[in-house]
């Protein structure tokens, strides 16, 4: 993969191919795993023999001798570069599509509200079913607006720009709000 000899890669020699932006995080994870003798999973970029950096997923597990002496780590590295590139493109598309859809959806919502207001004030003659049609459009536009917001939130979570806080709650606290459950506790996911 790196084009370097086994001797060059042994010990900490392989770190020379590590992407500079990933160095601090990787060394923290490795040092903590070494000190605590725990397994680890890590993603980072490593320079390939052609000079290009590729995303890798590395897993490591402590290795012990037959008498229980710590011998180091055994693990594997998997090239996940195409998956990372795909995820980045997907996130960019979701952000772009959500932002591009906001303007026309906001215009549609505004015109529907204007027409509903004009109907209420009887500013023009209209077939009786027009109000119900406009209400359906308004409801669907609200769903679309919510969906676009949720897509943006997912994109923010994936890129680490939004944290999830998961906690247990008592569903009884939601009584009268349409909450129905046969269990005593549910998981609530809130965005910080």
N, C-alpha and C positions, 0 to 999 in steps of 0.2 A: 504493500500500500504506500508506504513512505519512500521506498527506494533506498532505505538505509540498511546497514547490516545489523544483524542480531546484536552484536557487540555494541554498536552505536546506540541501540534502542534500550538496552538493559539499564536497570536502575532508574535514574531520572533522565536518561538521555533522550527518551521519546518526547519529553516536555518541550524540547527545542522546536518541534513541529506544531505545538499548540498555538492556536490563534491568540494574539496578545489580549484581546478583549475577554477571553475565557479563562485566562491564567489564574486570576485571583480566586474566582469561584471554584475552579477545579482543585486548586491546592487546598482550599478550606475543606472541601468534601473529602479529599484524600487524607488529609491530616486527621480529621475527625474520625474517619473510618479506621485509620491505623491506630490512633490512640485508644479507641473504644473497641477495636476488633469487631466491627460491625460491617454488614453488607452495605453496598451503595449502588445507586443507579444515577447516571450522570449523562447529560448531553453536552457536547462541545464540538468545536471545529478543529480539525487536524489537517496539516498540509500534506497533500498527496505528492507522489513522486513527480507529477507534472507541474508542481508549484501552486495548484489550486487548493483552497480549503474546502473540506467536505464535512458535513455534519455527521457525527457518530453518536450512537447510544452505547454507553459502556456500563456493564454490570460487573460487580466484583463481590466475592465472598471470601471470608477468611479461610485460610488453609492451615490445618493442623497436622502434625505428625501423628504416628500411631501412639506415641506416649503423651500426646496433648500439647506439644510445643508448637507455638505459632510459627509458621514457615513463610508467611506472606499472604498474597491474595491470588485467587484463581478467578478468571472471568472471561468475558468476551466483549468484543466491539462489533457493532453492526452499523453499516453505512445507511443512514436514514436521510441522506441529503435530498433526494427527490421528494420524500414525504414532507420535509421542512419547507422546501420551495413551494410545493402544492399548497400547504397550509398558509403560507404567507400570501400567495396569490388569492386564495379563497377569502382571507381576511380583508385584503385590499378590495376585492370585488364586493364583498358585503358592505364595507364602508362606503364605497363609491355608489353602489346601487341605492343604499338607504338615503344618502345625501341627495342623489339625483332625483329620487322619487318624492322627496319632501316638498319641493316647490310645486309640482303639479297637483299633488294630493292636497296641499294647503289651499291652492286655488279652487279646486273642486269643492272642498269643504266650505270655503268662504261663499262661493256662489250658491251652494245648496242652502246655507243659512240665510243668505239674502233672499232667495226665492221663498223660503218658508216664512220669513218675516213679512214679505210683500203679500203672500197669501193670507196671512193672519190679519193684516191690515186691509185686506180686500182691495189692493191697488190694481188688480187686473182680474179679468175673467179667466177661469181655468176649469178644466174638467175635474169632477169631484175626486177622481182617483189620483190626481197629480200630487196631492199632499202625501198620500201613503207611499207613492213612488219615491218622492224626495226623502221621506223618512228612512226608507230602505237604503237609499244611496248614502245618506248620512251615517247610518249604522255601519255599513260596509266600509266607508272611509275611515270611521273611528277604529274599526278592526285593523285595517291596513296600517294606520298610523301607529297603533300599539305593536303590530308585528314588526314594523321598521325599527321601532325603539328597542324591541327585544333582540333583533338581529344585531343592532349596534352594541347592546349590552354584552351579548355573547362574544362579539369581536373584541370588546374591551377586556373581558375576562380572559380570553385566549392570549391576548398580548400583555397581560399583567397590568393593565391600566385600571382594573376594577377588581376588588377583592370580594370573595364570598365569605359570609359569616354564617355558619350552620349551627343551629341550636335547637334544642327540644322545647316545645311549647305545649301548653294545655289547650286542647281544642275547645274546651268549655269557655275560654276567654273570648271566643269568636261567636258565641251564641247570639242568635238574632241577626247574624250576618250571612246566613246561607251556608254555614259550615256544617257539614254532616260527616260523622265518622263513627265507626264501631269500635275504634281503639281509644285508649286513654291519652296517647301522645302521638303527635305527628312531627315531622321535621319541617322546620321553617327555614327557607333560604332567603336571606336579605342581602342587599347590595350596599356596600359602604362606599 
